[in-house]
């Protein structure tokens, strides 16, 4: 299950989920959103917290798929821009 689907299945906002995960920093909700969308590389610590928090419903493989989807989308956009030049 992907992270966003799991969070939504629990009716949690990004801010609520980030708080449950113990995320801190300037904008933990945005950081979690970026992880959901695959926009950022995550470290092992947050992966372990997400897997434990979701009781295994969200796996490393799920997070990896989100990251690959994002990277492939960016690569396609870049290729389209280069082709238009």
C-alpha positions, -999 to +999 in steps of 0.1 A: +000+000+000+014+034-008+020+059+020-007+084+009-034+057+007-025+044+042-025+079+057-059+086+040-073+053+052-067+065+087-083+099+080-051+117+089-039+150+076-002+153+066+004+173+097-012+146+120+007+118+103+040+137+104+034+143+142+027+106+147+059+097+129+079+121+151+090+142+122+103+176+130+119+205+112+106+236+094+075+219+078+071+182+086+038+180+067+055+191+035+084+168+041+060+139+045+041+150+014+074+150-006+081+114+007+046+103-004+051+118-039+086+103-042+102+138-046+129+131-020+152+103-011+144+091+024+168+077+049+167+044+066+155+059+099+123+074+084+116+042+064+118+021+096+095+046+113+070+045+084+070+007+083+065+004+120+039+032+121+019+015+094+023-020+110+039-031+078+011-019+055+036+005+039+069-012+029+102-002+016+091-015-018+061+008-017+083+038-010+107+027-037+079+025-063+068+060-054+103+073-059+108+055-092+074+068-105+085+104-097+119+100-113+105+085-145+080+114-147+108+139-143+129+121-169+100+121-194+094+159-188+130+166-193+131+146-226+100+164-238+115+198-231+147+188-249+128+175-279+109+208-281+141+229-283 
